[in-house]
Amino acid sequence: MTEHISIKVANSLKNIEAEHWNTLNIERQPFLSYAFLSGLEEYNCIGEHVGWHPHHFLAFNQSDELIAAMPCYKKDNSFGEFVFDWQWASAYEQAGLEYYPKLVCSVPFSPITGMRMLSKHINDSNLYAAFHSALLDTIEKQSYSSAHILFLPKTQKDVFEQHNMLSRLGYQYHWHNQSYTDFDNFLAGFSSKKRRNVKRERRLASSIENISIEQHYGDTLDDEEWQTIYQCYQNTFHDKGNYPSLTFAFFKHLAKTIDKQVVVFIARQEGNIVAASICFRSDDTLYGRYWGCLQNFDCLHFELCFYRGIEYCIEHKLQCFEPGAQGEHKITRGFLPQETWSSHHIAHPGFKKGVENFLQREKEYMQKDVLDHLNKLSPYK
C-alpha cells in the first residue's frame, strides 16, 4: 500500500459501522471486536467516572474507506491498565509536572495481548508511521505527558521500537496445548508431586456438598442466571477492595452479540448458582477473565478458573489458555511464563532518558533473575 492515508480521531465508535471495524480484527479476538469496544462506551463501563475517554485513531484511504484503526483512550489515571506506571506518575508529580492526562492504546480493563494496530494490511509500514505520527501530534497539541501501547504482539512492539518508542517487558502465565487427548494426558507430563496436588484440588472441589459444575455459552443463559453471575462478579471485586467497572448491561450485550465467544463455567449448590468464571474465546485461544463467588469453597476457584478451562481447550482443540494477569500460583498448575510487551513514548526528554534507563535495568532483571525463579516453579518433568 502506497496510497494516501488520512488519520481521523473518533471520540466514540457509534458512527463506525460494526462490519467495517470487525473486518480489521482479522484474528477475531473478542476484546477487539466492535461489540466489546463499543459496548464499553454504550453501557457506561468507561467515561468520566473511571477516567477512560475514547480517542480512537482511524485511518482512511483516498476513497474514504476505513483501512486501519487503533483503539485509544485519554486517561486521567492509571486504573485498569495492568502495566503499572504509578512510579512514573509519582516522579512527575515530585518534579512539579503533570503526568495526567496521558494517551493509552489498549483494551480497558483487559490485560490481553492482541493487535493494537488493526488492519488487513498488518505489515504496512506506512500505516505504522501514520499512527505513530498521530500519537505524537496529539501529545504535543494536547500537552499530554506520554503515550502507551499496552499488551501488543512482539512483532508490533518491534515496529514501534523502530519509531523510537521504549519497550517494556512483562510476564503472564499461559497454558499451551501439546495435542493432549484429555486432562489425564496433560497431567502425565507433571512431576508426581505436582500431579498429586492437582488431583487433590479437583477432588476437594468435586466433594463440596451438593455441588455441580456446568459450562454454558453466553446466549444459553437467561436473565436470572446472568443476574446471579453478575452478582458473583461484583461480590468478589468488592471483597478485594476493587471497583467492578463492567456493568450488567454490558455482559448481557456481549451474551447477545458475541454469544458463542462468551464461555461461562458455573458452580451450583442445590441448584443455585454460587460461583462462576466468565471466559472469552477466539478461534484458537481461551481467555479467563472474571471470577466471582457468593461464598468461599475449598479449591472451587482452581476448578472453575483453571482446570475446566484446560479441559475445554483440549476438547475444542484450542491452542492456548490465558487465565488472566499475574499470579505465580498458576505455574504449578500448568501455566508457564509468557512474555508480554508494551511500548511507551515519554514527551519530556529528561524523564524519557530516566524511564529508558529504568526499563533497561528492569528488562535485564526480568529476563534473568525473575525468569530463573519462575522456571523453577514449573510442574513439568
VENRA-V48479 format. One record per residue. N is the residue number from 1. RES is the residue in one small letter. PHI is phi as a letter, one per 40 degrees, with the letter a starting at -180 (* if undefined). NEAR is the number of other ideal C-beta (glycine too) atoms within 12 Angstrom. D_LAST is the distance of its C-alpha to the last C-alpha in Angstrom with 1 decimal. Layout:
N,RES,PHI,NEAR,D_LAST ; N,RES,PHI,NEAR,D_LAST
This chain:
1,m,*,22,48.7 ; 2,t,b,11,51.5 ; 3,e,c,18,53.7 ; 4,h,c,17,54.8 ; 5,i,b,31,52.4 ; 6,s,b,24,53.7 ; 7,i,b,33,51.6 ; 8,k,b,24,52.7 ; 9,v,b,29,51.5 ; 10,a,b,27,51.2 ; 11,n,c,21,51.3 ; 12,s,a,21,50.2 ; 13,l,c,33,48.7 ; 14,k,c,18,51.4 ; 15,n,c,18,53.5 ; 16,i,c,27,50.7 ; 17,e,c,16,50.4 ; 18,a,d,23,47.0 ; 19,e,c,13,46.9 ; 20,h,c,23,47.5 ; 21,w,c,31,44.7 ; 22,n,c,28,42.2 ; 23,t,c,23,42.9 ; 24,l,c,37,41.5 ; 25,n,c,36,38.2 ; 26,i,c,22,36.9 ; 27,e,c,24,33.3 ; 28,r,f,26,34.7 ; 29,q,c,37,32.8 ; 30,p,c,38,34.3 ; 31,f,c,40,34.7 ; 32,l,b,43,36.8 ; 33,s,c,37,38.9 ; 34,y,c,36,42.6 ; 35,a,d,35,42.3 ; 36,f,c,43,39.7 ; 37,l,c,46,41.4 ; 38,s,c,31,45.0 ; 39,g,c,33,44.1 ; 40,l,d,40,43.1 ; 41,e,c,32,46.6 ; 42,e,c,25,48.5 ; 43,y,b,24,47.1 ; 44,n,g,19,47.4 ; 45,c,c,32,43.8 ; 46,i,b,40,44.8 ; 47,g,h,22,48.1 ; 48,e,d,12,50.2 ; 49,h,c,15,48.7 ; 50,v,b,26,45.2 ; 51,g,g,25,46.2 ; 52,w,b,37,44.7 ; 53,h,b,30,47.6 ; 54,p,d,37,47.0 ; 55,h,a,35,47.9 ; 56,h,c,45,46.5 ; 57,f,c,40,47.1 ; 58,l,b,38,48.3 ; 59,a,b,39,49.0 ; 60,f,b,25,51.9 ; 61,n,c,24,53.3 ; 62,q,c,13,57.0 ; 63,s,c,11,57.3 ; 64,d,g,15,56.0 ; 65,e,c,22,52.9 ; 66,l,c,33,49.8 ; 67,i,b,33,47.3 ; 68,a,a,40,44.7 ; 69,a,a,39,44.0 ; 70,m,b,46,42.1 ; 71,p,c,47,41.7 ; 72,c,b,40,42.9 ; 73,y,a,45,44.2 ; 74,k,c,34,46.5 ; 75,k,b,34,44.9 ; 76,d,b,25,46.7 ; 77,n,a,24,43.6 ; 78,s,b,30,39.8 ; 79,f,c,25,39.0 ; 80,g,g,31,36.5 ; 81,e,b,36,35.0 ; 82,f,g,28,31.6 ; 83,v,b,39,32.1 ; 84,f,c,21,33.7 ; 85,d,b,35,36.9 ; 86,w,d,16,38.7 ; 87,q,c,19,39.1 ; 88,w,c,34,40.7 ; 89,a,c,29,43.1 ; 90,s,c,16,43.9 ; 91,a,c,23,44.6 ; 92,y,d,29,46.9 ; 93,e,c,16,48.7 ; 94,q,c,12,49.2 ; 95,a,c,16,50.8 ; 96,g,g,9,53.2 ; 97,l,b,22,51.7 ; 98,e,b,19,50.5 ; 99,y,c,32,46.9 ; 100,y,b,28,47.6 ; 101,p,c,29,48.2 ; 102,k,b,43,45.5 ; 103,l,b,46,44.3 ; 104,v,b,48,40.8 ; 105,c,b,45,39.4 ; 106,s,a,44,36.8 ; 107,v,b,43,36.4 ; 108,p,d,38,37.7 ; 109,f,g,36,35.2 ; 110,s,b,36,32.4 ; 111,p,c,33,29.6 ; 112,i,b,39,28.6 ; 113,t,c,38,28.3 ; 114,g,a,40,30.9 ; 115,m,c,39,33.9 ; 116,r,b,46,36.5 ; 117,m,b,46,39.0 ; 118,l,c,42,39.5 ; 119,s,a,36,41.2 ; 120,k,c,24,41.3 ; 121,h,b,25,41.9 ; 122,i,c,25,38.8 ; 123,n,c,18,39.1 ; 124,d,c,23,42.8 ; 125,s,c,22,43.3 ; 126,n,c,25,46.7 ; 127,l,c,40,45.2 ; 128,y,d,38,42.8 ; 129,a,c,23,45.8 ; 130,a,c,33,48.0 ; 131,f,c,46,45.6 ; 132,h,c,34,44.9 ; 133,s,c,23,48.7 ; 134,a,c,35,49.1 ; 135,l,c,40,46.7 ; 136,l,c,26,48.5 ; 137,d,c,20,51.9 ; 138,t,c,33,51.1 ; 139,i,d,30,49.9 ; 140,e,c,17,53.1 ; 141,k,c,13,55.5 ; 142,q,c,23,54.1 ; 143,s,f,18,53.3 ; 144,y,c,33,49.7 ; 145,s,c,36,47.5 ; 146,s,a,42,44.5 ; 147,a,b,44,42.6 ; 148,h,b,44,38.9 ; 149,i,b,44,36.8 ; 150,l,b,46,33.7 ; 151,f,f,41,30.4 ; 152,l,b,42,31.5 ; 153,p,c,27,29.4 ; 154,k,d,21,28.8 ; 155,t,c,20,31.3 ; 156,q,c,36,34.0 ; 157,k,d,32,33.1 ; 158,d,c,18,33.7 ; 159,v,c,30,37.1 ; 160,f,c,37,38.2 ; 161,e,c,26,37.1 ; 162,q,c,16,39.6 ; 163,h,c,28,42.2 ; 164,n,g,20,41.5 ; 165,m,c,36,39.6 ; 166,l,c,34,37.1 ; 167,s,b,34,33.3 ; 168,r,b,37,31.0 ; 169,l,c,31,27.2 ; 170,g,b,34,25.2 ; 171,y,b,34,21.8 ; 172,q,b,33,21.0 ; 173,y,b,35,17.8 ; 174,h,b,35,17.5 ; 175,w,b,40,15.6 ; 176,h,b,26,15.6 ; 177,n,c,28,16.2 ; 178,q,b,19,14.5 ; 179,s,f,14,17.3 ; 180,y,c,25,15.9 ; 181,t,c,15,18.5 ; 182,d,a,15,18.2 ; 183,f,c,29,16.3 ; 184,d,c,18,14.8 ; 185,n,c,17,13.5 ; 186,f,c,33,11.9 ; 187,l,c,30,10.4 ; 188,a,c,21,9.1 ; 189,g,c,23,6.1 ; 190,f,c,24,5.4 ; 191,s,c,18,5.1 ; 192,s,c,15,8.6 ; 193,k,c,13,10.4 ; 194,k,c,24,9.7 ; 195,r,c,25,10.4 ; 196,r,c,16,13.5 ; 197,n,c,23,14.6 ; 198,v,c,32,14.7 ; 199,k,c,25,16.6 ; 200,r,c,21,18.9 ; 201,e,c,30,19.8 ; 202,r,c,29,20.7 ; 203,r,c,17,22.7 ; 204,l,c,21,24.6 ; 205,a,c,29,25.4 ; 206,s,c,24,26.7 ; 207,s,c,16,28.7 ; 208,i,c,28,30.8 ; 209,e,d,13,34.4 ; 210,n,f,15,35.8 ; 211,i,c,28,33.0 ; 212,s,a,22,32.4 ; 213,i,b,32,30.3 ; 214,e,b,24,31.5 ; 215,q,b,30,30.7 ; 216,h,b,29,33.8 ; 217,y,c,25,34.9 ; 218,g,d,33,37.3 ; 219,d,c,23,40.4 ; 220,t,c,18,39.9 ; 221,l,c,30,40.4 ; 222,d,c,15,43.9 ; 223,d,c,16,45.5 ; 224,e,c,14,45.2 ; 225,e,c,26,41.4 ; 226,w,c,32,40.9 ; 227,q,c,20,43.1 ; 228,t,c,30,40.9 ; 229,i,c,42,37.7 ; 230,y,c,32,39.4 ; 231,q,c,26,40.4 ; 232,c,c,40,36.8 ; 233,y,d,36,36.0 ; 234,q,c,27,39.0 ; 235,n,c,25,38.4 ; 236,t,c,29,34.9 ; 237,f,c,22,36.1 ; 238,h,c,16,39.1 ; 239,d,c,17,37.1 ; 240,k,c,14,35.1 ; 241,g,g,8,38.4 ; 242,n,b,18,37.7 ; 243,y,c,19,40.1 ; 244,p,c,26,39.4 ; 245,s,c,27,40.7 ; 246,l,c,34,40.3 ; 247,t,c,27,43.1 ; 248,f,d,24,43.4 ; 249,a,c,20,45.5 ; 250,f,c,35,42.8 ; 251,f,c,42,40.2 ; 252,k,c,29,42.9 ; 253,h,c,30,43.8 ; 254,l,c,42,40.2 ; 255,a,c,35,40.1 ; 256,k,c,23,43.2 ; 257,t,b,26,42.6 ; 258,i,b,34,38.9 ; 259,d,e,23,38.5 ; 260,k,c,23,35.6 ; 261,q,c,33,33.6 ; 262,v,b,41,33.7 ; 263,v,b,42,31.1 ; 264,v,b,46,31.5 ; 265,f,b,43,29.5 ; 266,i,b,38,32.0 ; 267,a,b,41,32.0 ; 268,r,b,26,35.3 ; 269,q,b,21,36.7 ; 270,e,f,12,39.7 ; 271,g,g,14,40.0 ; 272,n,b,21,40.1 ; 273,i,c,36,37.5 ; 274,v,b,30,35.9 ; 275,a,a,42,32.9 ; 276,a,a,46,31.8 ; 277,s,b,42,29.3 ; 278,i,c,40,31.0 ; 279,c,b,42,29.0 ; 280,f,b,43,30.2 ; 281,r,b,37,29.1 ; 282,s,b,34,30.0 ; 283,d,c,19,29.7 ; 284,d,b,19,26.0 ; 285,t,b,35,24.7 ; 286,l,b,45,24.9 ; 287,y,b,41,25.9 ; 288,g,c,43,25.7 ; 289,r,b,36,28.8 ; 290,y,b,37,30.7 ; 291,w,b,35,29.9 ; 292,g,a,38,32.7 ; 293,c,a,37,33.7 ; 294,l,c,26,37.0 ; 295,q,a,21,35.6 ; 296,n,c,17,32.4 ; 297,f,b,27,30.2 ; 298,d,c,21,27.1 ; 299,c,g,29,23.9 ; 300,l,c,37,26.0 ; 301,h,d,35,25.2 ; 302,f,c,37,21.4 ; 303,e,c,39,22.5 ; 304,l,c,45,25.0 ; 305,c,c,42,23.6 ; 306,f,b,41,19.9 ; 307,y,c,41,19.2 ; 308,r,c,37,22.4 ; 309,g,c,46,22.1 ; 310,i,c,41,18.7 ; 311,e,c,31,20.5 ; 312,y,c,35,23.5 ; 313,c,c,39,21.7 ; 314,i,c,29,20.2 ; 315,e,c,19,23.7 ; 316,h,c,25,25.6 ; 317,k,f,18,23.3 ; 318,l,c,30,23.1 ; 319,q,c,21,20.8 ; 320,c,a,32,20.1 ; 321,f,b,43,20.4 ; 322,e,b,42,21.7 ; 323,p,c,43,22.2 ; 324,g,h,32,24.5 ; 325,a,c,30,24.9 ; 326,q,g,20,23.3 ; 327,g,g,26,21.3 ; 328,e,c,21,18.2 ; 329,h,c,21,17.5 ; 330,k,c,34,16.5 ; 331,i,c,30,13.2 ; 332,t,c,27,11.7 ; 333,r,b,40,13.0 ; 334,g,h,40,11.3 ; 335,f,b,40,13.9 ; 336,l,c,30,13.2 ; 337,p,d,29,16.0 ; 338,q,b,30,18.7 ; 339,e,c,26,21.9 ; 340,t,b,31,25.2 ; 341,w,b,35,28.6 ; 342,s,a,40,32.2 ; 343,s,b,43,35.4 ; 344,h,b,40,38.3 ; 345,h,b,39,42.0 ; 346,i,b,36,43.8 ; 347,a,c,30,47.6 ; 348,h,c,25,48.7 ; 349,p,d,12,48.4 ; 350,g,c,15,47.9 ; 351,f,c,30,45.2 ; 352,k,d,25,43.5 ; 353,k,c,14,43.2 ; 354,g,c,20,41.9 ; 355,v,c,33,39.2 ; 356,e,c,25,38.3 ; 357,n,c,16,37.7 ; 358,f,c,22,35.7 ; 359,l,c,30,33.4 ; 360,q,c,18,32.8 ; 361,r,c,17,31.9 ; 362,e,c,27,29.7 ; 363,k,c,24,27.9 ; 364,e,c,15,27.2 ; 365,y,c,17,26.0 ; 366,m,c,24,23.7 ; 367,q,c,20,22.2 ; 368,k,b,15,21.5 ; 369,d,c,15,21.5 ; 370,v,c,21,20.5 ; 371,l,c,23,17.7 ; 372,d,d,14,16.3 ; 373,h,c,17,16.4 ; 374,l,c,28,14.9 ; 375,n,c,19,11.8 ; 376,k,c,16,11.2 ; 377,l,c,25,11.1 ; 378,s,d,24,8.2 ; 379,p,c,29,6.6 ; 380,y,c,24,3.8 ; 381,k,c,12,0.0
